[in-house]
Amino acid sequence: MERTVREYGIDCSFERTGKLAVVTAPHQVDELRQLSELAARHGRTIDFLDRPATRAMLDSPTFLAGVYDRDGYALVDPAKLAWGLREVCLRLGVRLYERTHVRTVDQERAGVTVRTARGRASARRLVLATNAFRPLLRRLAPYTVPVYDYALATEPLPADALAAVGWSARQAMSDSGNQFHYYRRTPDDRILWGGYDAVYHYGSKLRPRLDRRPATFTKLAAQFAETFPQLAGTRFTHAWGGAIDTCTRFTAFFGTAHGGRTAYALGFTGLGVAATRFAADVMLDLLTGHDTERTRLAMVRSKPVPFPPEPVRYLGIQATRRSLAAEDATGRRNLWLRTLDRVGMGFDS
């Protein structure tokens, strides 16, 4: 991604910053230490930081420990990245038909045909990237659901406010619960603060009005104040939300259809900015029939467990959310989460 951004001159605020992941509950400290040790066994350096070292990088009374990955992360403005890639595609001669409702995808003798309300397009090969929206292959419908994620952005902070929390570097940030926050220092010195709630609406509902959820915005603001009491009185000038696609293993899955002429990737669960680049390479491998290190991965060769139909789907998702919140508070996985572990569903699948 970095090479592409530089080669084509895409203005998307790409910067290598590293990432600091912190914990706010005592039972999570050992998990971070084990993560650092696991990375070392695989040749990666992820520094474990005790409480003073963590707070020296970013100061919050809620932080108990952290791990700092110096090399594995970068920040990017995803909207500007998407707009920039669009312009590059147009310069290279790619034809884009936005706001085109696809009705069917059919296999033909020489390839695949996509039919819309106003015409059709045929190709030898096809990539499907519908994410949170209705899959164009009916058999994929049980594998993903849309959940809504929300974020806030503060007003631009003066230098003394940033100094009060010690955010002198621009490292990416997240905490480490099942229900976690992600936060960033933007180029104009705002703090973007999002995550925690992941809201599913009965029947996999997608509506523009669901992009705003005042109850979640209020909760996020309160959690921000608890994390950074030094910034009391800071105003939030922006609040927004949107749907992401999730599957039962919380990471992407892949496959082909139409005799190998169509490839798809779904289920990114909010991790798509970087992972979709990897997914594109996987789908190109699948479409060309190449046996590669990517296509041999278990995550590429296997599917997650599908979601059950409603109302069991809704009830199961709500039970999982409550159970994950309880584990964040206590460090113990209840019977429901242990059952999901056994059938291969959830973060540890």
N, C-alpha and C positions, 0 to 999 in steps of 0.2 A: 504494500500500500504506500509506504513512504517513497519507494522508487517511482511509482506511478505519479504520485502527487508532484514530485520534483520534475519528472520528465515532461509532464504536460502543463506545469505551472498552475496547478489548481490552488486557489486561495481558500484554504479551509482551516487555517490556524493549527496546522499539524505541528506538534512539538513533542519530542521525547522527554518525558518528565519522570518516568518511574511511577510506582504506585505504592501507597502506604495503606495497608489493611489493618484495622484496629479491632480490638475486642472490648466489650463493655460489661461482660459478665465473667465472674471468676472461673467457671467451668470451661470457658472458651480459650483460656490462656494456653493450656497444654495442647489444644488442637492446633494453635498457631505454631507452637514449638515443633510439633510433629510435622507440620507442613514444611517448615524450614529444613528439617532433617530429611524428609522425603525428596525435596528438591535437590539437596546436596548429593543424595545417592544417584540422582539422574543427571548430575553434572551441571545443575543450575545453582546460582547463588541467590538466595532469598534470605536476607538478614533478619534474624529474630531480635526484636527490641524489647527491653523491659519497660516498665512504666515511665521512669524518668527519660529514657532515650526516646520513647514514643512522643511524650509531651514536649520534648525539645524540638521535634519536627512540626508538630501541630498540637496546640495546648487545649485540652479539654479535661475537666475534672472527671468525665465519664470514661476516659481511656485507661485501660489497665495494662495493655501490651500491644505490640504490633509486629508486622512483618513488612519489610521494605524490599520490593522488587525493583532494582535499579534499571534493568535493561528490557524487561518484558512488556512494557506498557508505553503508550503514547496517548496524548490528547488530540482530539480532532472535533471540529464543528460538523456534526453529521449532516445537517441540512445543507451547509455550504459544500460539503463533499459530494452530496448527491447532485446538487445543481452543477457543480464543476464537472463531474463525470458526464452529466447530460450534455454539456457543451462540448466536451471532448468527443463524445460519440457522434454528435452532429457534424463536427469538423471532419471526422473520419468517414463520413458518408452513411452512418447508421440512420435508418428511417424510424422515427418514433410516432406511434399513434396513441396519444394519451387520451384518457377519458373514453375509451372504447370498450363497451360492454361485450364480453365474450359469452356467447351462448353455448357453444359446444366445441369439443376438440375430438376429431375423428381420425382414425388411421386410414390412410390411403395406400395404394399399391407402391407409390414412390416416396411416401413420407407421411406427413401429418398435415391436416387442414384445420385451421382455426376459423370458426364462423361467428360473425358478429351481426348486429342488427343492420349494418349497412354494407356488408360485403364479407369477403373471406381472404385469408392468406394461407398459402401452402409453403411448406419447407421440408427439407430432408430430415431435419432434427429440430427439436423444440425443448426449451427449458421452461418449467413452471415455477414461479416464485410468488405465490399468492399470500404467503405469510398469514396474517390474522384473518384474512377474508376467505370466503367460501372456496374450497378447493375445486378445481375444474375436473378433477377425477373423483367420481363419487365414492370410490372405495377408500379415499383418504379422509373423508369427513369425520370418522370416529377418532382419528389420531391427534387432532389438535382442537383446542378451544381458544377463543379470544379472551384475554384478561386485560384490564385497564391499569395502566401505570401513570403516576402523577408526579409533578415536580413544581418547585417554586424557584424563583430567582430574586435575590435581594437587589436593592439599589446599589449603585457603585460605591464601594467602601473606601473611605479615606485611608491614607497610609497609616495613621495611628491605630485605626481599627484593625487592619491586617496585622500590625505589629503586636496588638494585644493578644492575638491568637497564635502569633509566631509563624504565620504562613508565608515565610520568605521564599521558599521554593514553590514550584507550581505543580507539585506531584498530585496525581489522581488520588482520590480517597474513597474508601468504603468501610463500613463496619461489617461484622462477620456473623450476624445472626441469620437464621433462616429468612426472617423478614428484615431485610437490610436496607440501609441508606447508601446512596452514592452521592458524592459531592465533588464539585470542581470549582476552581478559581478561574473565572473567564478572562479573556484578554482585556476587558474593560473593568476588571477588579470587582465584579459581582461574585457572589457565591451561588452556584446552582446546587439545589438541595432536593433530592427526589428519592423515590422508592418507597419501601416499607409496605404500603397497601398494594395488593394485587387483587383487583376486584373482578369477580366473574358474575355475569348477569344471566339469569335463568334462560335456557334456550339458546345459549351462545349469542346473545343479542349484541348487535353492533348498531349504535346510533350516534350521530354527531353530538347530541345533547349530553351523552355520557362522557365526553371529553372533559367536562367540568364537574367536579364533585366537592362542594364546599366543605363537607365533613372531613374529607381527606386533607384538603388544604389547611384546615384548622389544626388537624392532628400534626401535620408536617411542621407547621409553624411552632407548635408547642414543643415538639421534639428538637427542633433547631435551637430554641431558647434554652432547653435543658442541656444540650451539648455545648453550646457556646454562650454561657451567661455573660461573658465579657462584651458581647454584642447586643446586649439588651437595648431595645428601642429601634433596632434595625428594621427598616420597612421592606416588605416584599412588593415588587413592582410588577411581577409577572407570575402567572399560575396557569398551568395547562396539563393536559393528559392525552392519552391515546392508547389504542389497543395494540397488544403484542400477541404473538402466537406462542402457545406453550403446548408441550406434550407431557406424557406422564414420566418421562425420564429427565425433563427439564434441559435438554440439549438437543441439537438438531438431529434429524434422521433423513435418510436418502433412499432413492429408489428409481426404477425405470418403469416405463409402460410402452404400449404400442410397439411391441417387438424390439425394444431397446432404442426406439427413435425419440422417445420423450424421457427427460430426466427431471427430477424434482428434489427440492430440499425444503423442509418445514420444521417447525418446532423450536425455533431459536431461543425463545423464552427471554427476550430482551437483550440477548448477547449477540446481536446480529451485525453491529458495525464492523467488527473485525472478522467474525465467523462467516459472514456471507462471502467474503473474499475467498476463504478456504473452501466454502461450499461450491463456489463457482468452479474451482479447479477440480473438485470431486465430480461434479456433474459433467464437465468436459471429458474427464477420464472415462466416466460411465458411457457417454455417448459415442466415444471413439473406440470403446471396447478394450482399452488399455488396462493391463494388470499392473497397478502401481502400489506404492506403499500406502497411499491414501485409500485406495479401494479395498485394501486388505484389512483395514481397521475394523474392529468389531462394531463401532458406532455407525459405520457405513454398511456393513453386511447384515445388520439386525434392525428390527423395528421395535419401537416402544410398545408397551401394552396399550391397547386402545381404551378410550374413555367409554364408560357404559352409557346407555341412552338415558334421557330424562325420565323421571325426576331423580334417579339414582346418581346421575352425573352431578347435579347441583348439590345434593346432600353430601356426596363424597368429597367434593371440592371444599365445601364449608367445614366439614369435619377435619380435613387435612389442614386447612388454614388455622383452625383453633388448636390443633395438635402441635403444629409447628411453633405457634406462639407460646404454648405451654413449655415446649422443649427449650426455647430461647430463655424462658424465665427460670427453669429448674435444671436444665442440662440432662433431663431424662426423656427418653422416647417412650411414649405410652403404647398400649396394645395396638392401636390403630396404625401408628407409624411402623411398629415392628412387623405388622402384617403386610404393609406396603413394601417393606424391605424384602420380605420373603418372596413376594410375587414380582419383584423387579420394577417397582414404581418409586419415584422420588429422587432426591439429590444423590443418593448413594447407589442408584441403579446402574 
